[in-house]
Amino acid sequence: MPGTCHRGRFIETGKEILPTAGSRCTPRVVCWTIRPCMNSTVRSSELIHHGRIPLTGTKVCSVKLRPQLEVLLGTVPSEMRVLLRARTELVTCVVVLALLSGRVWVMELIGVWPPIILSILGMALYLPLVENDRYLGGYILVLFLLLLGAVRLRSEFQKSAFYVALVVFVVMMIGTADYTVRIVTNHLAIPGVGPSSNWQDVVAAEKLGRMGLHAEDKVAVIGDGTGAYWARLGKLRIVAEIMDMNHGSTEFWNASPEVQQHVYETFAHTHAKVVVSKCPTCPSRSLAGWERIEGTPYCVRYLN
């Protein structure tokens, strides 16, 4: 089948493989056969820095990227949920006040159309992305302020509008107080939907310290170094990394023992004492030489 030469590697696309039924590892994967390109050389450190490793003669399974349409279909409902369902009482208030204002409300909105368009465009920019709710906060705040600021009421409707706004304010305060108490006491209405806890990184930092690591010691990471809070809590220095970008960590765990050993040696050349990674859920091979950090999803391997 056709292939391309990319960073010193010839990638020959193989057939798509579907996971077996009943398996816990059920991502849709595509396998590649990789061999060296002619008359080209690539340093191992460069490949590791870019989240890739040389996989000569090795079959590598990597999670297939979702088509752009699937991403759009996933983010549109998410943005609509933030806009309409996160604070239904506020949406109800806008609708009621708009009905009381009548056509004047529409005319006022037409007069402030530039910031309204900017808010909508700002939210639209995140459609191709897997966005986080906090990215939309500023745009939604500006949009609702404009919608409420355009309200113009006749004198006979002002008292009714005051009661509507008061009820909405009280409901929002009760909801905020209830959510705060549930977060503080760890009694969520739906378990698992609250803010993510980084307690496991606190535990990992403490146990790595007991294993002999000290502040300013150099470490390597397989995975997302940006979210390696255990390193920051332990004041450790991340000097080498195989990033999750382009499924670098997946390629590593599916590589042959010889390739993995070559990566360990490259890490050791950076003077890193250990390499830390999230333990693979379904490792293709045994975690020989790795030690699990109890109470956390992490594994550690000494390099010296």
Short mmCIF file of the C-alpha atoms (twelve columns), coordinates in Angstrom:
data_MODEL
# 
_entry.id   MODEL 
# 
loop_
_atom_site.group_PDB 
_atom_site.id 
_atom_site.type_symbol 
_atom_site.label_atom_id 
_atom_site.label_alt_id 
_atom_site.label_comp_id 
_atom_site.label_asym_id 
_atom_site.label_seq_id 
_atom_site.Cartn_x 
_atom_site.Cartn_y 
_atom_site.Cartn_z 
_atom_site.pdbx_PDB_model_num 
ATOM 1   C CA . MET A 1   0.000   0.000  0.000  1 
ATOM 2   C CA . PRO A 2   1.198   3.612  -0.498 1 
ATOM 3   C CA . GLY A 3   3.286   5.230  2.195  1 
ATOM 4   C CA . THR A 4   5.084   8.459  2.985  1 
ATOM 5   C CA . CYS A 5   8.534   9.354  4.273  1 
ATOM 6   C CA . HIS A 6   8.154   11.483 7.427  1 
ATOM 7   C CA . ARG A 7   10.996  12.452 9.785  1 
ATOM 8   C CA . GLY A 8   13.254  9.639  8.662  1 
ATOM 9   C CA . ARG A 9   10.577  6.924  8.709  1 
ATOM 10  C CA . PHE A 10  8.635   5.216  5.988  1 
ATOM 11  C CA . ILE A 11  5.076   4.657  7.179  1 
ATOM 12  C CA . GLU A 12  3.214   1.935  5.339  1 
ATOM 13  C CA . THR A 13  -0.489  2.015  6.183  1 
ATOM 14  C CA . GLY A 14  -1.911  -1.325 7.232  1 
ATOM 15  C CA . LYS A 15  -5.425  -2.590 7.597  1 
ATOM 16  C CA . GLU A 16  -7.852  -1.305 10.188 1 
ATOM 17  C CA . ILE A 17  -8.267  -3.605 13.176 1 
ATOM 18  C CA . LEU A 18  -11.399 -3.723 15.308 1 
ATOM 19  C CA . PRO A 19  -11.177 -4.857 18.964 1 
ATOM 20  C CA . THR A 20  -12.647 -8.133 20.031 1 
ATOM 21  C CA . ALA A 21  -16.007 -8.161 21.799 1 
ATOM 22  C CA . GLY A 22  -15.924 -8.151 25.567 1 
ATOM 23  C CA . SER A 23  -12.461 -6.599 25.773 1 
ATOM 24  C CA . ARG A 24  -11.862 -3.700 28.147 1 
ATOM 25  C CA . CYS A 25  -9.562  -2.117 25.571 1 
ATOM 26  C CA . THR A 26  -12.030 -1.079 22.887 1 
ATOM 27  C CA . PRO A 27  -10.583 1.874  20.960 1 
ATOM 28  C CA . ARG A 28  -10.778 1.826  17.194 1 
ATOM 29  C CA . VAL A 29  -7.170  1.420  16.067 1 
ATOM 30  C CA . VAL A 30  -5.112  1.547  12.914 1 
ATOM 31  C CA . CYS A 31  -1.834  -0.376 12.627 1 
ATOM 32  C CA . TRP A 32  1.219   0.832  10.747 1 
ATOM 33  C CA . THR A 33  4.369   -0.945 9.695  1 
ATOM 34  C CA . ILE A 34  7.339   1.389  10.011 1 
ATOM 35  C CA . ARG A 35  10.823  0.979  8.534  1 
ATOM 36  C CA . PRO A 36  13.735  3.411  8.016  1 
ATOM 37  C CA . CYS A 37  13.794  5.794  5.071  1 
ATOM 38  C CA . MET A 38  16.697  5.581  2.684  1 
ATOM 39  C CA . ASN A 39  19.469  8.154  3.113  1 
ATOM 40  C CA . SER A 40  17.907  9.830  6.167  1 
ATOM 41  C CA . THR A 41  18.775  9.984  9.813  1 
ATOM 42  C CA . VAL A 42  16.798  11.215 12.797 1 
ATOM 43  C CA . ARG A 43  18.087  11.644 16.333 1 
ATOM 44  C CA . SER A 44  16.230  9.674  18.982 1 
ATOM 45  C CA . SER A 45  16.096  12.727 21.246 1 
ATOM 46  C CA . GLU A 46  14.314  14.679 18.486 1 
ATOM 47  C CA . LEU A 47  11.756  11.936 18.038 1 
ATOM 48  C CA . ILE A 48  11.109  11.734 21.752 1 
ATOM 49  C CA . HIS A 49  10.772  15.527 22.001 1 
ATOM 50  C CA . HIS A 50  8.090   15.454 19.315 1 
ATOM 51  C CA . GLY A 51  6.185   12.620 20.974 1 
ATOM 52  C CA . ARG A 52  7.527   9.995  18.565 1 
ATOM 53  C CA . ILE A 53  10.024  7.145  18.872 1 
ATOM 54  C CA . PRO A 54  11.856  5.195  16.169 1 
ATOM 55  C CA . LEU A 55  9.966   1.967  15.615 1 
ATOM 56  C CA . THR A 56  12.002  0.157  12.979 1 
ATOM 57  C CA . GLY A 57  10.288  -2.996 11.788 1 
ATOM 58  C CA . THR A 58  7.640   -2.713 14.467 1 
ATOM 59  C CA . LYS A 59  3.880   -2.721 14.144 1 
ATOM 60  C CA . VAL A 60  2.329   0.134  16.067 1 
ATOM 61  C CA . CYS A 61  -1.333  0.537  17.013 1 
ATOM 62  C CA . SER A 62  -2.606  4.063  17.458 1 
ATOM 63  C CA . VAL A 63  -6.059  5.442  18.222 1 
ATOM 64  C CA . LYS A 64  -7.720  6.643  15.041 1 
ATOM 65  C CA . LEU A 65  -8.422  10.380 14.897 1 
ATOM 66  C CA . ARG A 66  -12.104 11.243 14.853 1 
ATOM 67  C CA . PRO A 67  -13.330 12.919 11.695 1 
ATOM 68  C CA . GLN A 68  -13.912 16.648 11.991 1 
ATOM 69  C CA . LEU A 69  -17.651 16.169 11.597 1 
ATOM 70  C CA . GLU A 70  -17.780 13.987 14.701 1 
ATOM 71  C CA . VAL A 71  -15.958 16.682 16.684 1 
ATOM 72  C CA . LEU A 72  -18.440 19.311 15.535 1 
ATOM 73  C CA . LEU A 73  -21.405 17.113 16.402 1 
ATOM 74  C CA . GLY A 74  -19.943 16.595 19.865 1 
ATOM 75  C CA . THR A 75  -19.188 20.237 20.671 1 
ATOM 76  C CA . VAL A 76  -22.409 21.839 19.396 1 
ATOM 77  C CA . PRO A 77  -24.611 20.101 22.035 1 
ATOM 78  C CA . SER A 78  -22.003 20.929 24.674 1 
ATOM 79  C CA . GLU A 79  -22.094 24.645 23.849 1 
ATOM 80  C CA . MET A 80  -25.893 24.633 23.736 1 
ATOM 81  C CA . ARG A 81  -25.954 22.977 27.148 1 
ATOM 82  C CA . VAL A 82  -23.722 25.680 28.621 1 
ATOM 83  C CA . LEU A 83  -25.746 28.420 26.949 1 
ATOM 84  C CA . LEU A 84  -29.277 27.193 27.718 1 
ATOM 85  C CA . ARG A 85  -29.239 24.513 30.429 1 
ATOM 86  C CA . ALA A 86  -26.464 25.478 32.817 1 
ATOM 87  C CA . ARG A 87  -28.589 28.349 34.187 1 
ATOM 88  C CA . THR A 88  -32.143 27.773 33.030 1 
ATOM 89  C CA . GLU A 89  -33.472 30.342 35.498 1 
ATOM 90  C CA . LEU A 90  -31.362 33.063 33.856 1 
ATOM 91  C CA . VAL A 91  -32.558 32.047 30.394 1 
ATOM 92  C CA . THR A 92  -36.154 32.163 31.688 1 
ATOM 93  C CA . CYS A 93  -35.559 35.654 33.077 1 
ATOM 94  C CA . VAL A 94  -34.267 36.898 29.711 1 
ATOM 95  C CA . VAL A 95  -37.258 35.411 27.880 1 
ATOM 96  C CA . VAL A 96  -39.825 36.912 30.299 1 
ATOM 97  C CA . LEU A 97  -38.217 40.367 30.288 1 
ATOM 98  C CA . ALA A 98  -37.942 40.270 26.494 1 
ATOM 99  C CA . LEU A 99  -41.667 39.504 26.221 1 
ATOM 100 C CA . LEU A 100 -42.478 42.363 28.581 1 
ATOM 101 C CA . SER A 101 -40.317 44.754 26.537 1 
ATOM 102 C CA . GLY A 102 -41.802 43.752 23.198 1 
ATOM 103 C CA . ARG A 103 -40.440 45.208 19.973 1 
ATOM 104 C CA . VAL A 104 -38.347 47.768 21.832 1 
ATOM 105 C CA . TRP A 105 -36.081 44.955 23.029 1 
ATOM 106 C CA . VAL A 106 -35.414 43.826 19.456 1 
ATOM 107 C CA . MET A 107 -34.648 47.387 18.350 1 
ATOM 108 C CA . GLU A 108 -32.212 47.843 21.232 1 
ATOM 109 C CA . LEU A 109 -30.421 44.594 20.290 1 
ATOM 110 C CA . ILE A 110 -30.057 45.786 16.710 1 
ATOM 111 C CA . GLY A 111 -28.346 48.886 18.049 1 
ATOM 112 C CA . VAL A 112 -25.677 46.822 19.847 1 
ATOM 113 C CA . TRP A 113 -25.233 44.127 17.191 1 
ATOM 114 C CA . PRO A 114 -21.385 44.288 16.916 1 
ATOM 115 C CA . PRO A 115 -20.601 42.891 20.415 1 
ATOM 116 C CA . ILE A 116 -23.414 40.340 20.029 1 
ATOM 117 C CA . ILE A 117 -21.877 39.074 16.792 1 
ATOM 118 C CA . LEU A 118 -18.427 38.987 18.420 1 
ATOM 119 C CA . SER A 119 -19.771 36.869 21.295 1 
ATOM 120 C CA . ILE A 120 -21.423 34.418 18.909 1 
ATOM 121 C CA . LEU A 121 -18.298 34.224 16.746 1 
ATOM 122 C CA . GLY A 122 -16.171 33.636 19.840 1 
ATOM 123 C CA . MET A 123 -18.264 30.613 20.778 1 
ATOM 124 C CA . ALA A 124 -18.292 29.407 17.166 1 
ATOM 125 C CA . LEU A 125 -14.482 29.374 17.108 1 
ATOM 126 C CA . TYR A 126 -14.535 26.530 19.618 1 
ATOM 127 C CA . LEU A 127 -16.828 24.320 17.534 1 
ATOM 128 C CA . PRO A 128 -13.924 22.446 15.866 1 
ATOM 129 C CA . LEU A 129 -12.352 21.859 19.271 1 
ATOM 130 C CA . VAL A 130 -13.101 19.690 22.272 1 
ATOM 131 C CA . GLU A 131 -13.766 22.708 24.427 1 
ATOM 132 C CA . ASN A 132 -13.959 23.163 28.156 1 
ATOM 133 C CA . ASP A 133 -16.878 25.081 29.645 1 
ATOM 134 C CA . ARG A 134 -14.595 27.723 31.105 1 
ATOM 135 C CA . TYR A 135 -13.436 28.745 27.620 1 
ATOM 136 C CA . LEU A 136 -16.940 30.028 26.868 1 
ATOM 137 C CA . GLY A 137 -17.509 31.924 30.113 1 
ATOM 138 C CA . GLY A 138 -16.464 35.366 28.873 1 
ATOM 139 C CA . TYR A 139 -18.498 35.161 25.670 1 
ATOM 140 C CA . ILE A 140 -21.617 33.961 27.501 1 
ATOM 141 C CA . LEU A 141 -21.278 36.688 30.147 1 
ATOM 142 C CA . VAL A 142 -21.080 39.436 27.510 1 
ATOM 143 C CA . LEU A 143 -23.999 37.930 25.568 1 
ATOM 144 C CA . PHE A 144 -26.322 37.769 28.576 1 
ATOM 145 C CA . LEU A 145 -25.354 41.257 29.739 1 
ATOM 146 C CA . LEU A 146 -26.292 42.595 26.317 1 
ATOM 147 C CA . LEU A 147 -29.581 40.686 26.290 1 
ATOM 148 C CA . LEU A 148 -30.507 42.020 29.726 1 
ATOM 149 C CA . GLY A 149 -29.207 45.517 29.032 1 
ATOM 150 C CA . ALA A 150 -31.492 45.829 26.014 1 
ATOM 151 C CA . VAL A 151 -34.612 45.457 28.172 1 
ATOM 152 C CA . ARG A 152 -36.797 48.562 28.179 1 
ATOM 153 C CA . LEU A 153 -39.990 48.394 30.267 1 
ATOM 154 C CA . ARG A 154 -43.079 50.542 30.405 1 
ATOM 155 C CA . SER A 155 -44.066 51.777 33.853 1 
ATOM 156 C CA . GLU A 156 -46.919 49.276 34.243 1 
ATOM 157 C CA . PHE A 157 -44.505 46.343 33.740 1 
ATOM 158 C CA . GLN A 158 -41.652 47.503 35.954 1 
ATOM 159 C CA . LYS A 159 -43.066 46.012 39.157 1 
ATOM 160 C CA . SER A 160 -43.595 42.622 37.514 1 
ATOM 161 C CA . ALA A 161 -40.091 42.708 36.071 1 
ATOM 162 C CA . PHE A 162 -38.677 43.493 39.524 1 
ATOM 163 C CA . TYR A 163 -40.333 40.411 41.017 1 
ATOM 164 C CA . VAL A 164 -39.111 38.238 38.140 1 
ATOM 165 C CA . ALA A 165 -35.532 39.436 38.601 1 
ATOM 166 C CA . LEU A 166 -35.751 38.966 42.381 1 
ATOM 167 C CA . VAL A 167 -37.034 35.393 42.077 1 
ATOM 168 C CA . VAL A 168 -34.327 34.502 39.570 1 
ATOM 169 C CA . PHE A 169 -31.644 36.008 41.813 1 
ATOM 170 C CA . VAL A 170 -32.862 34.041 44.847 1 
ATOM 171 C CA . VAL A 171 -33.034 30.788 42.862 1 
ATOM 172 C CA . MET A 172 -29.495 31.289 41.550 1 
ATOM 173 C CA . MET A 173 -28.169 32.021 45.038 1 
ATOM 174 C CA . ILE A 174 -29.824 28.909 46.471 1 
ATOM 175 C CA . GLY A 175 -28.441 26.793 43.624 1 
ATOM 176 C CA . THR A 176 -24.941 28.199 44.083 1 
ATOM 177 C CA . ALA A 177 -25.036 27.662 47.860 1 
ATOM 178 C CA . ASP A 178 -26.316 24.094 47.434 1 
ATOM 179 C CA . TYR A 179 -23.604 23.252 44.876 1 
ATOM 180 C CA . THR A 180 -20.887 24.780 47.078 1 
ATOM 181 C CA . VAL A 181 -21.956 22.738 50.095 1 
ATOM 182 C CA . ARG A 182 -22.067 19.544 48.030 1 
ATOM 183 C CA . ILE A 183 -18.560 20.159 46.679 1 
ATOM 184 C CA . VAL A 184 -17.126 20.955 50.116 1 
ATOM 185 C CA . THR A 185 -18.773 17.929 51.749 1 
ATOM 186 C CA . ASN A 186 -18.159 15.666 48.706 1 
ATOM 187 C CA . HIS A 187 -21.859 14.738 48.442 1 
ATOM 188 C CA . LEU A 188 -22.621 15.436 44.799 1 
ATOM 189 C CA . ALA A 189 -26.115 14.916 43.439 1 
ATOM 190 C CA . ILE A 190 -24.581 12.861 40.604 1 
ATOM 191 C CA . PRO A 191 -21.332 11.191 41.730 1 
ATOM 192 C CA . GLY A 192 -18.398 11.772 39.420 1 
ATOM 193 C CA . VAL A 193 -19.568 15.021 37.824 1 
ATOM 194 C CA . GLY A 194 -17.786 17.433 40.160 1 
ATOM 195 C CA . PRO A 195 -14.395 19.101 39.665 1 
ATOM 196 C CA . SER A 196 -11.564 16.631 39.175 1 
ATOM 197 C CA . SER A 197 -9.387  16.035 42.226 1 
ATOM 198 C CA . ASN A 198 -5.601  16.058 42.061 1 
ATOM 199 C CA . TRP A 199 -5.191  14.243 45.351 1 
ATOM 200 C CA . GLN A 200 -3.551  11.345 43.511 1 
ATOM 201 C CA . ASP A 201 -0.769  13.726 42.464 1 
ATOM 202 C CA . VAL A 202 -0.262  14.745 46.091 1 
ATOM 203 C CA . VAL A 203 0.090   11.080 47.039 1 
ATOM 204 C CA . ALA A 204 2.445   10.460 44.097 1 
ATOM 205 C CA . ALA A 205 4.673   13.400 45.069 1 
ATOM 206 C CA . GLU A 206 4.914   12.170 48.668 1 
ATOM 207 C CA . LYS A 207 5.717   8.584  47.678 1 
ATOM 208 C CA . LEU A 208 8.288   9.644  45.104 1 
ATOM 209 C CA . GLY A 209 9.978   11.593 47.893 1 
ATOM 210 C CA . ARG A 210 10.058  8.444  50.019 1 
ATOM 211 C CA . MET A 211 11.623  6.608  47.075 1 
ATOM 212 C CA . GLY A 212 14.608  8.927  47.213 1 
ATOM 213 C CA . LEU A 213 13.688  11.789 44.897 1 
ATOM 214 C CA . HIS A 214 14.399  15.308 46.113 1 
ATOM 215 C CA . ALA A 215 13.685  18.844 44.936 1 
ATOM 216 C CA . GLU A 216 15.415  19.781 41.656 1 
ATOM 217 C CA . ASP A 217 15.963  16.113 40.726 1 
ATOM 218 C CA . LYS A 218 15.489  15.453 37.006 1 
ATOM 219 C CA . VAL A 219 12.726  13.132 35.815 1 
ATOM 220 C CA . ALA A 220 11.312  11.942 32.490 1 
ATOM 221 C CA . VAL A 221 7.628   11.601 31.638 1 
ATOM 222 C CA . ILE A 222 5.709   9.349  29.284 1 
ATOM 223 C CA . GLY A 223 2.389   11.094 28.721 1 
ATOM 224 C CA . ASP A 224 1.178   14.608 29.423 1 
ATOM 225 C CA . GLY A 225 3.909   16.528 31.214 1 
ATOM 226 C CA . THR A 226 1.732   19.651 31.368 1 
ATOM 227 C CA . GLY A 227 -0.658  17.895 33.756 1 
ATOM 228 C CA . ALA A 228 2.098   16.214 35.789 1 
ATOM 229 C CA . TYR A 229 1.183   18.024 39.002 1 
ATOM 230 C CA . TRP A 230 3.101   15.456 41.051 1 
ATOM 231 C CA . ALA A 231 6.318   16.891 39.570 1 
ATOM 232 C CA . ARG A 232 5.412   20.438 40.546 1 
ATOM 233 C CA . LEU A 233 4.333   19.403 44.024 1 
ATOM 234 C CA . GLY A 234 7.616   17.530 44.493 1 
ATOM 235 C CA . LYS A 235 9.612   20.402 42.900 1 
ATOM 236 C CA . LEU A 236 11.035  17.965 40.356 1 
ATOM 237 C CA . ARG A 237 12.380  18.994 36.946 1 
ATOM 238 C CA . ILE A 238 10.909  17.356 33.838 1 
ATOM 239 C CA . VAL A 239 13.792  17.179 31.352 1 
ATOM 240 C CA . ALA A 240 12.472  14.628 28.825 1 
ATOM 241 C CA . GLU A 241 9.046   13.588 27.645 1 
ATOM 242 C CA . ILE A 242 7.171   11.376 25.199 1 
ATOM 243 C CA . MET A 243 4.035   13.416 24.660 1 
ATOM 244 C CA . ASP A 244 0.533   12.055 24.208 1 
ATOM 245 C CA . MET A 245 0.272   14.233 21.118 1 
ATOM 246 C CA . ASN A 246 0.169   12.012 18.013 1 
ATOM 247 C CA . HIS A 247 -0.286  9.084  20.411 1 
ATOM 248 C CA . GLY A 248 3.397   8.992  21.374 1 
ATOM 249 C CA . SER A 249 2.762   7.171  24.660 1 
ATOM 250 C CA . THR A 250 0.556   4.615  22.897 1 
ATOM 251 C CA . GLU A 251 3.342   3.934  20.417 1 
ATOM 252 C CA . PHE A 252 5.800   3.492  23.263 1 
ATOM 253 C CA . TRP A 253 3.725   0.927  25.158 1 
ATOM 254 C CA . ASN A 254 3.136   -1.049 21.973 1 
ATOM 255 C CA . ALA A 255 6.793   -0.976 20.929 1 
ATOM 256 C CA . SER A 256 9.180   -3.916 21.244 1 
ATOM 257 C CA . PRO A 257 11.318  -4.326 24.403 1 
ATOM 258 C CA . GLU A 258 14.398  -3.355 22.381 1 
ATOM 259 C CA . VAL A 259 12.849  -0.047 21.333 1 
ATOM 260 C CA . GLN A 260 11.660  0.654  24.872 1 
ATOM 261 C CA . GLN A 261 15.147  -0.037 26.218 1 
ATOM 262 C CA . HIS A 262 16.578  2.400  23.670 1 
ATOM 263 C CA . VAL A 263 14.131  5.038  24.939 1 
ATOM 264 C CA . TYR A 264 15.200  4.407  28.549 1 
ATOM 265 C CA . GLU A 265 18.836  4.908  27.527 1 
ATOM 266 C CA . THR A 266 17.948  8.160  25.767 1 
ATOM 267 C CA . PHE A 267 16.140  9.336  28.892 1 
ATOM 268 C CA . ALA A 268 19.176  8.426  31.000 1 
ATOM 269 C CA . HIS A 269 21.393  10.604 28.779 1 
ATOM 270 C CA . THR A 270 19.362  13.608 29.951 1 
ATOM 271 C CA . HIS A 271 20.422  12.758 33.535 1 
ATOM 272 C CA . ALA A 272 16.855  11.905 34.537 1 
ATOM 273 C CA . LYS A 273 16.773  9.654  37.618 1 
ATOM 274 C CA . VAL A 274 13.390  8.064  36.914 1 
ATOM 275 C CA . VAL A 275 10.687  7.949  34.276 1 
ATOM 276 C CA . VAL A 276 7.061   8.247  35.377 1 
ATOM 277 C CA . SER A 277 3.976   7.324  33.392 1 
ATOM 278 C CA . LYS A 278 0.364   6.417  33.933 1 
ATOM 279 C CA . CYS A 279 0.214   2.654  34.142 1 
ATOM 280 C CA . PRO A 280 -1.333  1.370  30.886 1 
ATOM 281 C CA . THR A 281 -4.795  -0.082 31.423 1 
ATOM 282 C CA . CYS A 282 -4.175  -2.940 29.026 1 
ATOM 283 C CA . PRO A 283 -0.411  -3.272 28.562 1 
ATOM 284 C CA . SER A 284 0.605   -5.366 25.585 1 
ATOM 285 C CA . ARG A 285 3.607   -6.602 27.542 1 
ATOM 286 C CA . SER A 286 4.459   -6.971 31.214 1 
ATOM 287 C CA . LEU A 287 5.606   -3.901 33.120 1 
ATOM 288 C CA . ALA A 288 9.028   -5.409 33.750 1 
ATOM 289 C CA . GLY A 289 11.229  -2.968 35.652 1 
ATOM 290 C CA . TRP A 290 8.322   -0.691 36.513 1 
ATOM 291 C CA . GLU A 291 6.947   -0.166 39.993 1 
ATOM 292 C CA . ARG A 292 3.390   0.929  40.701 1 
ATOM 293 C CA . ILE A 293 2.934   3.909  43.005 1 
ATOM 294 C CA . GLU A 294 0.232   2.675  45.348 1 
ATOM 295 C CA . GLY A 295 -2.860  4.812  45.623 1 
ATOM 296 C CA . THR A 296 -2.225  6.486  42.254 1 
ATOM 297 C CA . PRO A 297 -2.564  5.562  38.564 1 
ATOM 298 C CA . TYR A 298 1.175   6.120  38.064 1 
ATOM 299 C CA . CYS A 299 4.113   3.778  37.554 1 
ATOM 300 C CA . VAL A 300 7.794   4.631  37.994 1 
ATOM 301 C CA . ARG A 301 10.997  3.124  36.614 1 
ATOM 302 C CA . TYR A 302 14.530  3.898  37.771 1 
ATOM 303 C CA . LEU A 303 16.968  4.846  35.016 1 
ATOM 304 C CA . ASN A 304 20.263  4.683  36.908 1 
# 
